[in-house]
Amino acid sequence: MTQYYLLLLLCTGITAVSVGISVYFRMRAFTLGNQLQKAKQSMAEGNVFSDLFSKNIRTVSDSLNWMNITARYVADAVDAVGLCIFRLDEKAQTLTVTGSVGRLPRNLNTIQTLSAEGSLSDPDTGEKQFNLLESVVFLRKEILLNSRQEAQLHQLDLDPHCHVNTFMAIPLTADGQVIGVVCAVNRLKRSGLPFDLDLFRRLKLMSSHIILARNIMRVYENLSEQQRISQELRFAQLLQKSLLPHDMPDWGQFQIDAISRSSKEVSGDFYDYVEIDSDRLLVVIGDASGKGIPACMIMAMTRSFIRSNASRFTTLKDMVLELNKNLNQDMGDGRYITLGMCLLNKKESTLEYIRAGHTELLMFVRNHIRSINPEGSGVGLIPNDWAEFDTFCMEMTPDMELFLFTDGINEATNPDGEYFGIDRIRDVFLASCRDRELPRDTIARVMGKVDEFSQDPSSQADDQTVVIIRHS
C-alpha cells in the first residue's frame, strides 16, 4: 500500500511539473510573440516614415512644411493632441520650433531660452534647478509625466486654453550630442488618460527617424540646384522601383498579374497587393495627377497609407475617406490620385470594388464585357464633407476576369493624334478572355496592340499600367 501511495505521489508530481513546464512555454511563446509584433510594428513605422520623407521634400523651401508634416505623422503615431519638434542652437543656448502640430501650450510653441546652470529656483533652498526642457537637453532625460500632481507638469500648465494632463519629451541626439527635442502633449483618442509606456517607446523610435530626416535635409540644402534635381530623380527612381511588387500573389482560385510603364524618369502610376489576412487580399491600382516627381510623391504617400492602414478598417469606403482627408490636408494645390481597389476573398469567392475617379473596371462575364463605374471623385481633390465613394460587391465565378487600367492605355495616341480608346481595349480584352489566355498573356496582348497602334511607344505622354484578375 505504501508503494502504491508513493507511486501515486510520484505520478502527481510528474503531472504537476509537466503542467508547469507547459504553462511556462506558453507564457514564453506569448511574450516572444508580443516582442515580435512590436519589432514588426517598429519596422513598419520606419518604412512609412521613409516613404513620407521621400515624397514630401521637393525644394529647400519645403523644409518648414516638411517638418510640420513630420510632426503630424509622429503625433498620429503616439496618439498625441499636440507635438513639437525643436532644434537646439548650442551657441545661443536656445530651442527653436522647426515643426509643430495640434494644440500646444503657448509657452511651449515658442523659442525657449536655456540655462546650463538652471533657470528655476527651489522654493525651500533657493538652489537653481532645471526646467523641463533644460532637463532634456543638459541631463539628457527622457521625460514621461502622466499625473497632474507632478510638479514639473505645472511648468507647462500656464495656458488657460490648453491644460496639460500628460506629457512626453525625448532628446534628439546625433554623434553623442543633443541637437534638439521632441515633445508630445495630451492623448488624443483616450481623452484624460495618460501616455503609456508603449507610446513612450514609440516616441523614442520616432525620434531616430526625425534625426535621420534632419540630417538628410542638411545635406540637401547644401547641394547645388542641378545636384538636387539629379538627386531627386535618382532617389525617386530607386524608391519607385522598390515600391512595386516583385512577385505576383498566389491567391487560391484567383490568378493576378500586372505591368506598369513610365513615360518619364518616374511614374505617378502604381499597383500593389496588400494581404489583410489569410482570406482577404487588397489589389490596388492608382494614377496620380501630373507627371514625374510630384506625381511619384503622391503615389508613394498613397501606397504608404494603404499598406499601413488596410487591416484596421472594416470597409473600403472608410479607408478611402480617411486617405482622402489626409491627402486633401497635406497636398493642396489641386493635386490628387485616382484609385481602383478590389478586395478579394478567396474563402467566399467574392469581390468588393471601390472606384475613386479612376477609369472604368472592365469585367468579362458570360462571354461578354461589362463596365463597372461606381461613383467616386479623385482622392485628395475635395474635402470629406463633399466627397463620396461608392462600392460594388459581387460573387466571382469560374472564368470571370477583371481588367483594371490607367488612362495612359486608352489615351495612347497614334501619329495622327487619335486615341487608342476604350472600344479597342474592350475588343482586345474580350478576344483574350475567349481564348482563355493567362493574365500575363492578356497583358502582353493588350500592350502589344497599344504599341502597334502608337507606332512609337517612347513618344507616349502618360504612364501606362494594367492589372488583370482572373477566377480560374
Phi, psi and omega in degrees: 000319179299318179297323179298314180295322177297317178296320179297317179295321179297315179297319179297319179297317179297317179299316180297318179296318180298316178298317179299317179296317179299315179297318180301312183291328176294317178295321179296317179297321179296316179297314179296323177298317178297319180296319179296319179297320179293323179295317178297319179297318179299316180296317179297318179296322178296318179294317179298317181296319179297318177299316182300316181297312188297332185265344183262342179272116180237318179220167179299327181293346178280358188304310182296315180299320180298316182292328176292319177296320177299316179299319179294320179297314180294320178300318177298320183294328183253011174060043185255142174292318180222149179213142184225134177248124181253148170251132181270125170263101187294325183292315182274353181055051178227154171249124181246135180291125175251343177196139179207160179206150174079190183273122181231150173300142183300324182284354177263324185272044179219175176292130182256123175268127186252159175225122180293345179264356183096140184243000177248158179243139175291125184297337182269313186260341182079002180286149180291141178228159177275141170280183186304305185289327175297323178296321180293317185283308189273328179259354182055042180276139170264117192252129172231111179244119183230026176216132180292352178279345182286129187299322183299329182295332182290344176295334180262342188274053181252356182256116183294343181266356180211086178283134182263117180259332180207148192209142174228145176214136181230133174287141174264116185239145177215132181053038177079003182243144175284125181246355180175188182216143170241132183235140175238138185234124172062143178276148186268300190281336180241072185306130178094341179271152182278166169295140178258179183294329179293317177292324177297316177298321181293321177296321177298320177297314180297331182298324179292326178291322178297317179298316179300314180298319180298318179296319178295320179299319181296318177295316182299319182293337182269355179280152173289164181301316180293321177297322179297316180299313180297319180295318179299313181298314181296316181296316181293321178298314180295319179299311184295321178299322181286337184280327181288138180300140179269338181232147176278139182288141173265104190234069175058235183282356181264129174254131187227139173209161184202163174210148176219129179236132182267142177273344179230195182300322178228164188239153172262355176275153170200162169223157181201160176233129181235114178279111182279314173206192186291345181251332189249134178232129177262122178252126187235139169229139183217157180216105181282147179293147180085192183226169170064216189298313179303318179294321178298322180296315179297318179302313182294320178299316181296313180300316181300315181297312184298314182295324184280335190239355186304321186284345185263356179258142179274338179226153176297323182298316180298320181294317181292323177297318178294319177297318179299318180298315182294313181293321180296325179287319190273322190274303182063193176055025177072013179279145182200178176220139174266147183222146165235126185229128179244124176258110182263132176243106185285339177288318182265351185055047181241161177231130168244131185233137173231140182239132179234082177071007186274172175296163183295152174270127177261134183232127174268116181210134179053044172067021173213172184257130173248148176253130179249123184225067175299154179293147176167130178271169175300142183284127181095353184284318182227156180296161182299335180300332182246352183280144178217134180226119180262155179241161180226130183231139180201164174274136176266132180243161181308140179077000172287147183215142181245144179233111176250140184206160173263165187289354173294341177280302183288339180260012171298137186244153173263178182303338180272001179083010180277140177283149174297318170082160181293322184298318179294321177300313180301317182296315181293317180297316180298315180298319180293319179294319179293332176276000179056044179283153174290158180308317181296327178286324176298316178299314180300322181292315180295311182295325177297318179292322178297315180294321178297321180291315184284336179071334178219086183304329182290346182272356185292141187270351185228155177291154184229123181222139179225138172232132178243133175234124182234136173267114185275000000 
